[in-house]
Structures are given as C-alpha cells and as structure tokens.
Amino acid sequence: MAKKSSNSLNETKAYSEDDWRAQEDCRTLMEAEKIEADPNRYKAAKKEAARKVKELQAMLNAAKDLAGGDKDKGKKEFKEV
C-alpha cells in the first residue's frame, strides 16, 4: 500500500469563516497602511468617502420622502472627513 505523502501541497486545511475573515482583515489593514503612507492616495480616498456619505444621505432622504416621513426628524448630520 502506498504511503500518504506529507507534502503540504497535497494537504488541505478547512478554513473557518473566522479564519477567512482574519486573513481578509489582515489584507485590508496592510492596504490601509499603504494608502495612509501615500498623501495623494489618502486625500483621494477621503474625498471619495465624503462623496459617498453625501450620496448615501441623499438616498436616505429620498427614501424618507417616499415613505412620507419627515426627512429632518431624527436626521444625523455627517461632517465631511
């Protein structure tokens, strides 16, 4: 009978969702460090984040209007980043 190879390429490890999330979070943190180290890239990312917040606020207000709610009631103001 053939002996099972212990070559790591032949072994598979089942990753849990937590393992996958930790790996993905690690990649995200490494990319964030690259962005923060590049002033132009960091500035562009902050500008895009502010644009996205405005876009989401407009969508929220439109949804409130469609629902017949008072769009100013309970509205949180988002400051530009």
Sine and cosine of phi, psi and omega as CSV:
sin_phi,cos_phi,sin_psi,cos_psi,sin_omega,cos_omega
0.00,0.00,0.65,-0.76,-0.04,-1.00
-0.96,0.27,0.64,-0.77,0.03,-1.00
-0.98,0.19,0.67,-0.74,0.01,-1.00
-0.94,0.33,0.77,-0.64,-0.01,-1.00
-0.94,0.34,0.60,-0.80,0.05,-1.00
-0.98,-0.18,0.26,0.97,0.02,-1.00
-0.87,0.50,0.77,-0.64,-0.06,-1.00
-0.88,0.47,-0.40,0.92,0.04,-1.00
-0.94,0.35,-0.43,0.90,-0.01,-1.00
-1.00,0.02,-0.24,0.97,-0.01,-1.00
-1.00,-0.06,0.66,-0.75,0.06,-1.00
-0.87,-0.50,0.65,-0.76,0.03,-1.00
-0.92,-0.39,0.77,-0.64,0.05,-1.00
-0.98,0.18,0.85,-0.52,0.02,-1.00
-1.00,-0.07,0.69,-0.72,0.07,-1.00
-0.99,0.15,0.19,-0.98,0.05,-1.00
-0.88,0.48,-0.59,0.80,0.03,-1.00
-0.90,0.43,-0.64,0.77,0.05,-1.00
-0.89,0.46,-0.72,0.69,-0.01,-1.00
-0.88,0.47,-0.71,0.71,-0.01,-1.00
-0.88,0.48,-0.67,0.74,0.01,-1.00
-0.89,0.46,-0.66,0.75,0.03,-1.00
-0.91,0.42,-0.69,0.73,0.01,-1.00
-0.90,0.43,-0.68,0.74,0.04,-1.00
-0.89,0.46,-0.62,0.78,0.04,-1.00
-0.88,0.48,-0.72,0.70,0.03,-1.00
-0.88,0.47,-0.64,0.77,0.01,-1.00
-0.90,0.45,-0.69,0.72,0.02,-1.00
-0.90,0.43,-0.63,0.77,0.04,-1.00
-0.91,0.43,-0.65,0.76,0.01,-1.00
-0.92,0.39,-0.62,0.78,0.03,-1.00
-0.87,0.49,-0.63,0.78,0.03,-1.00
-0.90,0.44,-0.63,0.78,0.04,-1.00
-0.90,0.43,-0.67,0.74,-0.01,-1.00
-0.90,0.43,-0.73,0.69,-0.02,-1.00
-0.90,0.44,-0.48,0.88,-0.02,-1.00
-0.98,0.19,-0.24,0.97,-0.02,-1.00
-0.94,-0.35,0.98,-0.21,-0.09,-1.00
-0.82,0.58,-0.65,0.76,-0.01,-1.00
-0.93,0.38,-0.67,0.74,0.01,-1.00
-0.92,0.40,-0.65,0.76,0.01,-1.00
-0.90,0.44,-0.70,0.71,0.01,-1.00
-0.88,0.47,-0.68,0.73,0.01,-1.00
-0.91,0.42,-0.62,0.78,0.01,-1.00
-0.92,0.40,-0.66,0.75,0.03,-1.00
-0.91,0.42,-0.63,0.78,0.03,-1.00
-0.90,0.44,-0.68,0.73,0.02,-1.00
-0.91,0.41,-0.62,0.78,0.04,-1.00
-0.89,0.46,-0.67,0.74,0.03,-1.00
-0.90,0.43,-0.64,0.77,0.04,-1.00
-0.90,0.44,-0.64,0.77,-0.02,-1.00
-0.92,0.40,-0.64,0.77,0.03,-1.00
-0.88,0.47,-0.69,0.72,0.02,-1.00
-0.89,0.46,-0.67,0.75,0.01,-1.00
-0.89,0.46,-0.70,0.71,0.00,-1.00
-0.92,0.39,-0.59,0.80,0.04,-1.00
-0.91,0.43,-0.65,0.76,0.04,-1.00
-0.90,0.43,-0.64,0.77,0.03,-1.00
-0.91,0.42,-0.65,0.76,0.03,-1.00
-0.89,0.46,-0.71,0.70,0.01,-1.00
-0.89,0.45,-0.64,0.77,0.03,-1.00
-0.90,0.43,-0.65,0.76,0.02,-1.00
-0.91,0.42,-0.64,0.77,0.04,-1.00
-0.90,0.43,-0.65,0.76,0.04,-1.00
-0.88,0.47,-0.69,0.72,0.01,-1.00
-0.90,0.43,-0.55,0.84,-0.01,-1.00
-0.99,0.15,-0.11,0.99,0.02,-1.00
0.99,0.14,0.20,0.98,0.00,-1.00
-1.00,0.08,0.28,-0.96,0.08,-1.00
-0.98,0.20,0.93,-0.37,-0.10,-1.00
-0.92,0.39,-0.33,0.94,0.01,-1.00
-1.00,-0.01,-0.30,0.95,-0.02,-1.00
-0.94,0.33,0.85,-0.53,0.03,-1.00
0.96,0.29,0.21,0.98,-0.03,-1.00
-0.95,0.30,0.76,-0.65,0.09,-1.00
-0.99,-0.11,0.73,-0.68,0.05,-1.00
-0.99,0.10,0.74,-0.68,0.05,-1.00
-0.97,-0.23,0.81,-0.59,0.04,-1.00
-1.00,0.08,0.54,-0.84,0.00,-1.00
-0.93,0.36,0.70,-0.72,0.00,-1.00
-1.00,-0.04,0.00,0.00,0.00,0.00
